[in-house]
Amino acid sequence: MQVLEDRHIVYENFQRIEEQLKRVIVGQDRLIRLLLVGLFAKIPYSFKVGKTGKAGSGHVLLEGVPGLAKTLAAMALARSVNVRFQRIQFTPDLLPADILGTRIFDTATNLFRTEKGPIFANLVLADEINRATPKTQSALLEAMQERQVTIGEHTFPLESPFWVLATQNPLEQEGVFLLPEAQIDRFAMKIVVGYPPAELEADILATSISDVALETVMEPSDILRIQDVISHIHVSTLVHRYITAIGQSTRGLDGSPPGIRDWVMVGASPRSSQHVLALARVVAFWEQRDFVLPEDVKAIAVEALQHRIVRTVHAEAEGVSGADVVRKVLEYVPIP
């Protein structure tokens, strides 16, 4: 009975956050919904240590041209859940120490002290992440996966919740560095942000963002409690097999859809299946169900898998995207 009451309260909080964000983010309803799905998913990233479970929010990569409210959405969400927010502007001259922190010699004490960087926050916005060099990009790897940061010989755990939102401009070709596959796989979702419809774009002009005051709907501790509630949503063995079949079909193995081998060099990893499972639980919760259906998996599969597909030269020449590969797989794999 208590679990049902918790789910009812959580659902009300979801609606309140969504309504608040829609006051400042006009015409991007799906973006708002997907961001909340990533925030409240409980994705395992390591084995349990003592009584502490190793699971956290699903990091999100936002891709779109400038001016589509990607940064504004992150800032508004941080305000709504009252988390510690840090925005890092990635540039070619940014160094790993500018993100993680460094060791500084204190002449007053003749000792080294650790100066922590902006990564020590609950919500980190890595703005234009593909403008930084690979060395700087890789500084996020340990934080995104293990939720800890190593500075010198000391390792510091990050606060929970810890969530990375990264943005990148897909049109830039000069002065940018592609994210390595190992880092892309750490993102639970890649959300391609498009232009709003014409009728809604007119509403943007009629909205005065400077006059909107956002309220704090919940605290960081509430996020952890909500993740725990959603993580108990039931997933059947048939849904487990369905997720597995989707992942395997993206790899061009026997049983994959015709033509996939010509398009794909590397398919989705087993880690991605864990991400799909956790995200599908949140989607099911949105539908006010306590169990996951294959439709919930399909609703999130493109965003969860498209960035993990390494395409062949043939696919790139034909203009086939990672999303196209996932959509073809979803059409081919039978629904249990």
C-alpha positions in Angstrom: 0.0 0.0 0.0 2.8 2.4 0.8 4.5 1.7 -2.6 1.2 2.7 -4.3 0.9 5.9 -2.3 4.6 6.7 -3.1 3.9 6.2 -6.8 0.9 8.5 -6.7 2.9 11.2 -5.0 5.8 10.8 -7.4 3.5 11.0 -10.4 2.1 14.3 -9.1 5.7 15.7 -8.7 6.5 14.6 -12.3 3.5 16.6 -13.5 4.4 19.7 -11.5 8.0 19.7 -12.9 6.8 19.2 -16.4 4.2 22.0 -16.1 6.9 24.4 -14.7 9.3 23.6 -17.5 6.7 24.2 -20.2 6.2 27.7 -18.8 9.7 28.7 -20.1 10.4 25.9 -22.7 7.7 26.4 -25.4 7.3 24.0 -28.3 9.7 21.3 -26.9 7.4 19.0 -25.0 9.2 15.9 -26.0 12.5 17.3 -25.0 11.2 18.1 -21.5 9.7 14.6 -21.2 12.9 12.9 -22.3 15.0 15.0 -19.9 12.9 13.9 -17.0 13.1 10.3 -18.1 16.9 10.5 -18.0 16.9 12.2 -14.6 14.7 9.8 -12.9 16.0 6.6 -14.4 18.1 4.4 -12.0 20.9 3.0 -14.1 23.4 0.6 -12.5 27.0 1.5 -13.1 28.9 -0.8 -10.7 28.6 -3.5 -8.0 27.2 -2.8 -4.6 29.7 -1.7 -1.9 28.5 -2.3 1.6 24.9 -1.0 1.9 25.4 1.5 -0.9 24.0 0.6 -4.4 25.8 1.9 -7.4 23.2 3.4 -9.6 22.3 6.9 -10.9 20.6 9.1 -13.4 21.1 8.5 -17.1 23.4 11.1 -18.7 22.0 12.9 -21.7 23.6 14.2 -24.9 21.6 17.0 -26.6 22.3 17.6 -30.2 20.9 20.6 -32.1 21.7 23.9 -33.7 22.1 27.0 -31.4 18.9 28.7 -30.1 16.7 25.7 -29.4 16.6 26.2 -25.6 18.9 23.3 -24.8 20.9 25.3 -22.1 17.7 27.0 -20.9 16.0 23.6 -20.3 19.0 22.4 -18.2 19.0 25.6 -16.1 15.2 25.5 -15.6 15.3 21.9 -14.6 18.1 22.5 -12.1 16.0 25.3 -10.6 12.9 23.1 -10.3 14.7 20.3 -8.4 16.9 22.6 -6.4 20.2 20.8 -7.2 23.6 22.3 -7.3 24.2 23.3 -10.9 27.4 24.0 -12.8 27.8 25.0 -16.4 31.1 24.3 -18.1 31.7 26.0 -21.5 33.9 23.6 -23.5 36.5 25.3 -25.7 39.7 24.0 -27.4 41.9 25.6 -24.7 40.0 24.0 -21.8 42.2 21.6 -19.7 41.1 18.6 -17.6 42.1 20.5 -14.4 39.6 23.2 -15.3 36.9 20.6 -14.9 38.1 18.2 -12.2 40.3 20.5 -10.1 43.9 20.4 -9.2 46.5 20.2 -6.4 47.8 23.6 -5.2 50.7 24.3 -3.0 49.8 26.4 0.0 52.8 28.5 1.1 51.1 29.3 4.4 51.1 25.7 5.5 53.8 24.3 3.2 51.3 21.6 2.2 49.4 20.8 -1.0 45.6 21.2 -0.9 43.0 20.1 -3.4 41.0 22.7 -5.2 37.9 20.9 -6.5 36.5 21.9 -10.0 33.0 22.4 -11.3 32.5 18.7 -11.8 31.6 18.5 -8.1 27.9 19.3 -8.6 24.6 17.5 -8.9 23.8 18.7 -12.4 26.7 19.5 -14.8 26.0 21.1 -18.1 28.9 20.4 -20.5 28.0 23.0 -23.1 29.4 22.4 -26.7 31.3 19.3 -25.4 32.7 18.6 -28.9 34.7 21.8 -29.0 37.1 20.5 -26.4 40.1 18.3 -27.2 39.9 14.5 -26.6 42.1 14.9 -23.6 39.7 17.2 -21.9 36.6 15.2 -23.0 38.1 12.1 -21.4 38.3 14.0 -18.1 34.5 13.2 -17.8 34.8 9.5 -18.2 35.5 8.5 -14.6 32.9 10.9 -13.3 30.2 9.7 -15.7 30.8 6.0 -15.1 32.1 5.6 -11.5 30.7 8.8 -10.1 34.1 9.7 -8.6 37.0 11.9 -9.5 40.7 11.3 -9.1 43.0 14.3 -8.5 46.6 13.4 -7.9 46.7 10.3 -5.7 43.3 11.1 -4.1 39.9 9.9 -5.2 36.8 11.8 -4.3 33.2 10.5 -4.5 30.7 12.7 -6.2 27.4 13.7 -4.6 24.2 11.9 -5.4 22.4 12.6 -7.6 25.0 13.2 -10.2 23.8 14.0 -13.8 25.7 15.2 -16.9 23.9 17.0 -19.7 26.1 17.7 -22.7 25.2 19.7 -25.8 26.8 19.7 -29.2 26.2 21.5 -32.5 25.9 18.9 -35.3 26.7 21.4 -38.1 30.1 22.5 -37.0 33.0 20.9 -38.9 36.0 23.0 -38.0 37.4 23.4 -34.5 35.4 20.4 -33.1 36.4 16.9 -32.0 34.2 13.9 -32.2 33.4 12.2 -28.9 35.1 8.8 -28.7 32.9 5.7 -28.7 33.8 4.9 -25.1 32.5 8.2 -23.9 29.4 8.2 -26.1 28.4 4.9 -24.7 28.3 6.5 -21.2 25.3 8.6 -22.3 22.0 6.9 -21.7 20.3 9.0 -24.4 21.1 11.2 -27.3 18.2 13.6 -27.9 18.2 15.4 -31.3 16.5 18.7 -30.7 14.7 20.1 -33.7 12.8 23.3 -34.5 9.4 23.8 -32.9 6.3 23.9 -35.1 5.4 27.3 -36.7 2.3 27.8 -34.5 4.3 27.2 -31.3 7.2 29.3 -32.4 4.8 32.3 -32.4 3.9 31.4 -28.8 7.6 31.7 -27.9 7.5 35.3 -29.0 4.4 35.9 -26.9 6.1 34.4 -23.8 8.2 36.7 -21.6 10.7 34.4 -19.9 12.0 37.2 -17.7 8.6 37.4 -16.0 8.4 33.7 -15.2 9.4 32.7 -11.7 10.1 29.0 -11.3 9.4 27.3 -8.0 11.4 24.5 -6.4 9.3 21.4 -6.6 11.6 18.9 -5.0 15.0 18.5 -3.3 17.9 16.2 -4.4 17.0 13.6 -1.8 13.5 13.4 -3.4 15.1 12.5 -6.7 16.9 9.5 -5.1 13.6 8.4 -3.5 11.8 8.7 -6.8 14.4 6.7 -8.6 14.1 3.9 -6.0 10.3 3.8 -6.4 10.5 3.6 -10.2 13.3 1.0 -10.1 10.7 -1.5 -8.5 8.4 -1.4 -11.6 8.1 -5.0 -12.8 9.8 -6.1 -16.0 8.9 -9.6 -17.3 11.3 -12.1 -18.8 9.7 -11.6 -22.2 10.6 -7.8 -22.1 14.1 -8.7 -21.1 14.4 -10.9 -24.2 12.8 -8.3 -26.4 15.4 -5.7 -25.3 18.2 -8.2 -25.8 16.9 -9.1 -29.3 16.9 -5.4 -30.3 20.5 -4.9 -29.1 21.7 -8.0 -30.9 20.0 -7.1 -34.1 21.9 -3.8 -34.3 25.2 -5.7 -34.5 24.8 -7.3 -37.9 24.9 -10.8 -36.6 22.8 -13.8 -37.8 19.2 -12.9 -37.4 19.7 -9.2 -38.0 17.5 -7.4 -40.5 18.6 -7.5 -44.1 21.0 -4.7 -45.0 22.1 -4.0 -41.4 25.6 -5.6 -42.1 26.1 -3.0 -44.8 25.3 -0.1 -42.5 26.8 -1.1 -39.1 30.4 -1.6 -38.1 29.7 -1.7 -34.3 26.3 -2.1 -32.8 24.8 -1.4 -29.4 26.6 -2.7 -26.3 25.2 -4.8 -23.4 25.5 -1.6 -21.3 23.0 0.0 -23.7 20.5 -2.7 -22.9 20.7 -1.8 -19.2 20.1 1.8 -20.1 17.1 0.9 -22.2 15.6 -1.2 -19.4 16.0 1.6 -16.8 14.6 4.2 -19.2 11.6 2.0 -20.1 10.7 1.8 -16.5 10.3 5.6 -16.3 8.2 5.6 -19.5 5.9 2.9 -18.0 5.6 5.1 -14.9 4.5 8.0 -17.0 1.7 5.8 -18.3 0.8 5.1 -14.6 1.6 1.4 -14.9 3.6 -0.8 -12.5 4.9 -3.0 -15.3 6.9 -2.4 -18.5 5.4 -3.2 -21.9 7.3 -3.6 -25.2 5.7 -0.3 -26.3 7.6 1.4 -23.5 10.9 0.0 -24.9 10.0 1.1 -28.4 9.2 4.6 -27.1 12.7 5.2 -25.8 14.8 2.9 -28.0 15.8 5.4 -30.7 17.1 7.9 -28.2 18.8 5.2 -26.1 20.6 3.5 -29.0 21.1 5.8 -32.0 24.4 7.3 -30.8 25.9 3.9 -30.1 25.7 2.8 -33.7 29.1 3.1 -35.5 28.1 3.3 -39.2 30.0 2.1 -42.2 31.2 4.3 -45.0 28.5 2.9 -47.1 25.8 4.0 -44.6 27.3 7.5 -44.3 27.3 7.8 -48.1 23.7 6.8 -48.3 22.8 9.2 -45.5 21.7 6.5 -43.2 21.7 7.7 -39.5 22.0 5.7 -36.3 18.3 6.5 -35.7 17.4 4.9 -39.1 19.2 1.7 -38.1 17.4 1.5 -34.8 14.0 2.2 -36.5 14.6 -0.6 -39.0 15.5 -3.0 -36.2 12.4 -2.1 -34.3 10.3 -2.9 -37.3 12.1 -6.2 -37.8 12.2 -7.6 -34.2 8.9 -9.2 -33.3 7.0 -7.9 -30.3 6.5 -10.6 -27.7 
